[in-house]
């Protein structure tokens, strides 16, 4: 098992990680993982612009940091502005050359609230990212260290054991990146983060695998929310392909310095190792997947789960990417983008991946049980008081609550361990019952006995007897001090016990309250708490008043000694009359001791009414109101695409089973959901089979389900015959540090003003865990209790539960069984098609494949010894022409021999080979559609702030391709085969002549009519900036080829590139061929193949000598080429700084290519062999293709 380093970028990447982590937690817990956190051998990192993750909302799991991952924000200051961050980037690098051509300028005009994101502008997003790349690098480096820690290695070993894998040395980690091609932030930072990952020690960042969402994923967003989606996708795709072509390119200082990261890069190359596009439609289809972006994020998370949970699928993906992105075995790419001047093609590839699953569906059943219990819990909490009479309208809610309240009030006191209150009784026996909750009766009696025991020694001293009058007199003299000493001791005991009582009382009240809520709901609980509050208020006054009625010590003495006070006879210590007197005095002293406790208790109870009961009542009221609102919340009122939902209205009610339990976007279920209600009743019955009801009978099915709901609400054992409240089996019912019931949601603990000298007084604060989300979480916890009947059922695997190889079936029965399972298996296979739509005609044209084929990878399958099923599946795999049967069969047979039982089988579908981006409808069709239908103003806005790299790293072709194109531009200008319109021309379109492949003639091809980011030729693109802007629009031409196997939109680019190519100098017959036919035609014959004189050269007067005229034309070409070199040589390696930033024009980005092209052409033009081909005949008029426009008129010379 590889350790996994998973990075989510932008909003879409973060949400995918949320679904992924949530799904992993569920699957791990199903297999017996007991930790609250995911294994330390997995790292999940979310990087985005906002200070806090914004992946919150209906249907979304907790954010990445809430689930134990790491969040790295780009904007960390609430008041930061884009201008400030731009200044930080510019001021932190020695040269601005890596910002040329795309940095938004002036930064003051960027009207984006950066705390919310990049506003769908990739250029803004990248500048924001660059402002924090140093910190991002440091955080990623630290996390890479953690994934190599001893804790990570221990968890990796634990994970292997949990998945029934044999022990093995720790293998290398795997890096996965999830982002979007189409957003502002994620789309702009993907390459940069992948570049940083390449140069982090401890992880194989140079082999990262990126899964990127295509623009069609966001088709269902509102128009305003996806305004920049397609343009962003165009920019990202182009830059990603450029990075692929530079996988071995070393870093220059300027390129690395822009990151302001520590150290120096130690790995060459750019971007991710392999890229998979994720779209909204599968395979060659056009039917959208799911119900929007969140469904696709969830599906992508399901696709990634096996990569973390299955060692086999990790190895399979590693092998697939190595074969296709590293060795590129057998890959054919006929697209013009793959051209190279020599050596193998510059292949650019995007993969497609999808996933499916065939399962028992018991995880769905588990969720069904949890949701059904959660819904019963909601019903109990809101309407637990409602009888048939209320539902029939013959009784009001208030009447029902009043009828129930008395019995529940007594249940509340019993559950809380508190004595009943009888306002009619104020005797010491009644009062001491409450006082004993503070000071136990035995402790009060001990104090009274101790005081009483001191009387005899005090009376008699050394004498053995006293007269009755002497005893009475001495007792009268000392009783006051004795009583005062007792009271002081009792007061001290009350103060000492008060702190413990406060803690105990609060927990006991909470326990009783929660018990009532679980049994009868929140309206009844409010009535019970109100009654308790009112009685406590009265009772505290009674206690206070009684505590002040202290008995007179002298009166107590005189009353006790009245029978012998006048006696002259001698009385000893054991005389019956004296002993009777002592018993009377002891009773009085006991009253004094109890009264001390009563005084303290009165003060505490008075505070408890306002500082515990009132907050609790208010919290219960809020919880009831909130739950009432949330119960009816039907956000969007749409069909739920996943069984996991927090919308109460979608939870199961009664025995009805909604269709969503039977349908799964990419899962095939072996067990029908129609069986869920009967199975639910059976499991509830088995759960409470040992519980005894008040009737001394076992519970009915209905009673069992009700007790389950009560345990979900309270986490208490719902058995009605238990002597006291206790936790339900394996449920965290009480906070171990405070004793407070977990579900009551105590947020702050009460501490009375009376005891303020000990610690800061505080009111109790509550937030009961009664929201739908909290009830559902509790229900899930209840369902997943280890060792329970339900838990063991859910964990059962396909082999034991469904395949049952040892089952005794007849021949026909076995045949039907195998047919049924094979059909379901291939249904799952169909659902596993790559989630990226491709054009089959384009695949045939570019990759020379007769059809689109898919190969599959499988998790371990428990088919050992089941030859019939294995043979049927293999036979069908081989018979399906859309499946790469050789690899699919090999993968299937390798996975099908396992005996390790699992509840599901995961399948991943991938195109048999990655494809050129030209074939992907998911990528190109949305871009083409928007551009073709856009107005002039919309096209101008389309490209605003979308590009985010310098031209050489933006274009989707190799640097050799760009250099050859620019060389071709020079050739075309100097030979009349490229025509640039003048300022006053009616048609402002650049044209290139494309000669016929056989013989003379050809066609004129146009760039445009509109170019990316250009209002118009000779408006904002002039001179040498024209080829730079034409090149920038190559990305658009790629998109415009969508669905066109002839690649018409790329034809003018190919024509220019061919003008710059070097051709073989020797033909098949051994004759000399020109290195550059266009240049040869002009120099040797004095005519352009296009029939148009070069716009950049002056007309030469013919001398009559063809050879002399050819030399003159060659010298003129060499002079022009030398002029180009002279014009641009001063700009070679010229640093770009703030001082000369305003002088930078588009042509600055192609200076190196212009100089290289000029140097190459200089060498070509000087070739003396040109002159041996000088024709003595007059030049002929070129032949034009039928239907083509007339050639444009010649223009005055211009060096550009």
Steps between C-alpha positions, in 0.01 A plus 500: 500500500641831396483798728278756330556875464176647364476869412176677407525839331232766487135447581446189288816329626408575860146367466628183338731444795207558736301224331810280480590530868140443606471192280833364623396546860179307436680218321775476760249490785310228314821296500567559869719812512429645844696827494309826464762619252605354167836316486809717541637333185248708304537875469219720369582860413259764372646820352271789407476877518251573787617515860271210590376219273178590321390142434192523721137454406222252446622157404867568577697314767718686751786703362846349462642645825184403689564142391864510611669626185698817441377826349748746353342839421654737249340814644567514871430866576135617512579843356754394238453641151608368164726801452690418818552137402607602148759736648626219722551270201668763283719622783609152597656390172813637327342506152146520369561301181281210622208745536516635145191464288253403772541697823190721549615858458440743655423299813279781631246414231451141619159529660503170689427448870785259552371373834229319297728361230644597164173606343539232229810675363792260465755780478372644827497153656860436401621834637323420827666158504844642426461734796498193727697231315785526750267425791316231301833332428593504870164353608511228235858416596399463866206277407728287283712450810195388696405238242844348553475504880493191725131566567428491125693174464310346794165597353603367160574164663168511689320574176658199329386279783148646493478427127622142549828567319819322607771705677737676264770768515367852462473585130536837333228759527271619221409862429153586370380847405133587446412832343301666227597600149233767503512697825688811594703384798539125461550523125772762537692334784502140379827523309670707767407262782606201288830677430551549873412136569765394248765655721392381844712235667330186628222466243510413127367838392646453153250215450188675623173397337253783438125462464361819349136596450405598146282804426187294426492400869376850576233521229217497753627801693324832451626701206668756724679230700662347190572811298873433484493121517571426133770762456670381818485143374657605171788666683555213740489231233752688287740557788462143624590363158796733478620365835468142375736582215755637747513205740878486480573871473730632776411810698653840438563730793225738388247219470561371852551837665142599423392247764719650771532149641795386707774293344557429135303267273655155484259341253449621143168527323170677548156414623350160583639176363162379370174683446147361497214718380172462687191608311124496532436218251651155471688336214364593159162600642342839545259423784598709804607309808310566822323819592776758505854567614458360852392164361813491285719595797340217695551258213863606465547441871357152456748447217789600724394286798638174353830674432540543874338173610628248243867419458423328171327803352787723612743276315273483196475878473875535544553253218247671274653845543855372458413319179312791347677811627856376537574221254209599272504152354320479167337842522411663169418872474440641154398843621704801386562585864722193538743605226871514577786582261666168581474202731175364651181701498434758768195306618253681724262282691198519721348196664146427597390308806172383645393261769226258581422262777307181541397449858252349739388853573509438871675829560182649350289289729710619792430858395131414454481378860681808627274738310184316599599511867599864465160579351327312783715707739384824339141379524550407866662830593235715333188288539574239763202626701246454225244226557244367257258749652729791403545364150125456466436852627306403813776619731730800484876483525482696824254257653715204400812659645325577829377142528846358437692752710423357845630152428801634310575743783539209738711318239713814472563507877580128506740525205660805662527326838318787671234472775143602437379835628188519715425868572253399774777347713761714674605250766863408540445159348365650176756778492796282586424288194609793283772619739647152486578561130748757633599352837411133553278431803775287647738797489249729676436226755872456553540869580202492739627182667846649535361810669271290720786273597694796635225588752565226761875576537415869513240442777678256727868562455668290777186444714287194470163659573316833518164609625234563239512874569877503455470320167230743378700804606821382340321405179329841485840667538666305209224418254532827307869449422439136422221584253709778344795264453270246341353759266846613395601144423177440307547823305855396414378159391235664279754728340733208442225296339353785295748473213441128463124554522507762226677263263279205593173696494563640154587159355202336671256760372646463152470121519137518607423757233659294225313191615168686468598633157577149379178356638247773427662779303588865541153653564453265798854569616432873501188445711693277742786749532258785555330306780835414651616860477180626668516241777869563558435870523233441767702229670812716527290761680362233734849376575626851557218587738533170691874539530457825689272344765788374709395338831607693813790311658392608853142404431621169366700446818219599733247286316730199511583538875153603620432157654798515737606867520374526859631163611740500797583137452825399341487399130781316319592519127296191416191599693189437287370851550828653383514269201145605402613863525802436280280337237275806495802731472645284221179543303522876539865505401415285197244761398766772529738298284232437235401867508857599412479279193154637423628857504777417253266289285241777489759742360625246246153401383401863463799556273440171318157614383647798316843372410425137409129440448426820310793450258401136457138594435605763248734255325227235482264759352758603240573139417129433450457804278812424297403139455151600390647727233765253389251215483310686230812622322497368144789709366451502128231229534693287253560131470783380717771340286671338799342302780693713750303813576418717798159600364243349734233493229715255303552262791303173503164512672316184581544206266503707179828468308581792272646434157831658594585200717481277195691722257866592504680714249794264465412203717317174437321349799467125551236519773170682433409802709143372520622262772618782727179545710473131592872485568473814716226347713700181539813681612310719747340187645835325537662807655249510789426131531637490858321818613213458746203733478281615792254231395781246565474410131751544219451816298293498183659608171350845540627531857845384392520768230381763747766401752762521226386853419514588872859374517588707195360810669656442842779243463341348816392138530126514429410195709199603713582271792849632573541633856699801381610673183796340327669532161370297209740232389823656367349847476683808639208605717690715752789742489765320706636825644171663610248218512271707281290302250658539157177570314388781730779705346637684802725779373577669832469375858309685769690636796300691762563849626475355850829319438666777305798502731599158363474579128339738252119480511341394172162414350439164341487509120338231287473402137311171497609261225161482340556639152430257215874476430577420865220248531611331179862491621381341824291248311799406286707454812231284655474284187877451478554376855762222486366155567134582443281275288448780249869579477598142429233478232628812324860377505419171329667454159367413155641148505333398825179693460421470130733282296500218757722258305402213732126547433327194360347616172364286220653529154232739365506699825878538482475606137239767579704617796818539293311680222343738748831584667680543166229740383537706816878494466483645149245753610759622750761490223285732287470742789879505529558667164746791516325816608620701202326512164713445188419527128539162332565649155779713647650194669508323166656798322766587757584169663429266210265292714184343351301570816527621856601219732495483875712291730411418858668449833340307784537482873553157653200278416400195711444268201749228599360160401205653310601394153158540343470871578862572408470327162177678412647841578823432310307381197288812493801729551662347193183534293447874562673713237499817715714325763875459474454131563864400536572736788152480649503121511847498652394751765181305573665160534773644722237646732249214492692242700467658844341322794488816712134587525391861448153662493576664165712477184645822362554547128692779330456564131765683298545560132723228356750779441502869588394726214592832349300786648357556152270198538338602832152645462494569874790741459456662162129500418397754770786734397419477130128547565548819699751653258298427188181647646663803666469858381806719441474654846452158661808367321701795627392423859549126448880514531533778756741383777473132398856427391745458787840414355753640257436404138761223475343326804146570389491360148392133468802409289870444553757779494632346176152536355486869600848568364412334169176699478681829558764400245215423263353843567828659395507282188142586415556872539817504293351281224150646471327193645375681811300818445422746777225755428574869494323740732255609231421157360136397522595148613716503811595134480844342488535241222748227422544323170476121512647347183339199343673176601539392140598748237431870482226711653362503850257678731503799730420423864384757753585548866186606674303700413536581871802415713513445876530825688530709181252771410642505152812479285659846474301608804657327798717257303751665271837421348685214665227467762276349233678161487507496881122549520441254217700243695303569818181411310638153422324382816169626360565325169541174690156545656341599169609163357254324730313241298690580179732217395646727228627740770417796278558761771861381540574503127643859486729425794622184333560694178717757680688230687573317175648821362755480779582132471828369358441252222727212392767622265503186289199345334429136433667521159815655641420847366550808717189639664483845660525532875209745485279489190336837565835676532633312199204602287548867581878518475550282195195585293418847624141411569309391806313176487198705608536740208536793742818700540631521856357797691828546687733529199540776241454405137831435317548600140581199281848500342422245232740254658299246706800396703595857585140578588488193727814616678346843546183351647705280731701800616178691557361213710825481697487874560144473630591206723800691635270792575273276703800381698621854556155613611461230765852419616491781764202326660664158535511415873403858590358492855143623540462730797258763616709762322441351155173308563295756308721448192420130482285412199374160381799452266728496807386141565628372164835686489705183557305316232535789253876509552526120464289509185700784350826314568364184340371680193829680459674165470237362263505805270878492470490148356663532156303201375199728477660670206552175306122472477454840337248465219583655164132503418256774576299439819154353456178627651403286800197277465212576744260248648145537381279703727782671685522876545722698271849560642526816706680796344866559575580747778784744556813363662499473878762318701219342711 
